Amino acid sequence: MKPVPTRLREVARTLAGKVKVRKGVLLILAVFFILQLYFVRELLAAELIFGVGFAVVLLLGGVFYVVGSVGERGLELTEAGARVIASSARRGYGTLEEIGKKPFRHSHSESAR
């Protein structure tokens, strides 16, 4: 009994000797090669499209994140500004109350006759 590799070599030699078989094998190999090139091109195109799609999603996510962060920071700054304005308004109101309690004339002044 012959080993499998030697039997395969003998079959390949007998088939390679026949012209019709050789042309058929070459035709099948050519079709296979062309289809492989086509499918590789299709897969590369699909990968490119998905890559662009993911890049757009990433860009939109980044924009939404930045807008949200800026909004939160703006609210923090607004809160701090409101505190400053509120304390300033309290001081101003207190000052106005003190001014309102004081008489317009001094006690030692004389009235005009």
Buried (B, 14 or more C-beta within 10 A) or exposed (E): EEEEEEEEEEEEEEEEEEEEEEEEBEEEEEEEEEEEEEEEEEEEEEEEEEEEEEEEEEEEEEEEEEEEEEEEEEEEEEEEEEEEEEEEEEEEEEEEEEEEEEEEEEEEEEEEE
